[in-house]
Amino acid sequence: MGIGTVESGRTFAQQLGFPVDKLLVDDSEETEVYRGVGTRNSQRDDETGKQLFEGVGSMWSQATNDGIEERGRDDLNTVVGGLFKPGPYKPLMPTNMEATFVQGASFVFDGKRAILEHYDDSSGAHSSIDDLLAAALSK
């Protein structure tokens, strides 16, 4: 699942060879899907409707650094490339800049029961692929 336009989702899938029918895009102006599951920076003030920004630490924190160190940069560099050798991924920003502050989450379900829930503390602080696969393959 990603934030942005449906068209940017299609472009993303094409750039990385990802099956378009497996990609979900929250193209709502107020990132309603993310707000519904309660990710960071997705909530709104009840009175004004303005996004509640949880601070710089919700964007970059020690959890970001730890995640990058734990995973290494090889996979990331393969996708985004470098200054003189760009990778296949090109950033596709949402039309609503507030959406760029919204953090993600990972879930694995067994029917309606969540067997793994992980809310990203900050950018790059994702659940490990090993944890996701272990949960997904546990049944």
Secondary structure as UniProt FT lines:
FT   STRAND          2..3
FT   HELIX           6..16
FT   HELIX           20..22
FT   STRAND          25..26
FT   TURN            29..30
FT   HELIX           32..37
FT   TURN            40..41
FT   TURN            46..48
FT   HELIX           56..58
FT   HELIX           62..71
FT   HELIX           74..80
FT   HELIX           97..101
FT   STRAND          105..110
FT   TURN            111..112
FT   STRAND          113..119
FT   TURN            123..124
FT   HELIX           129..136
//
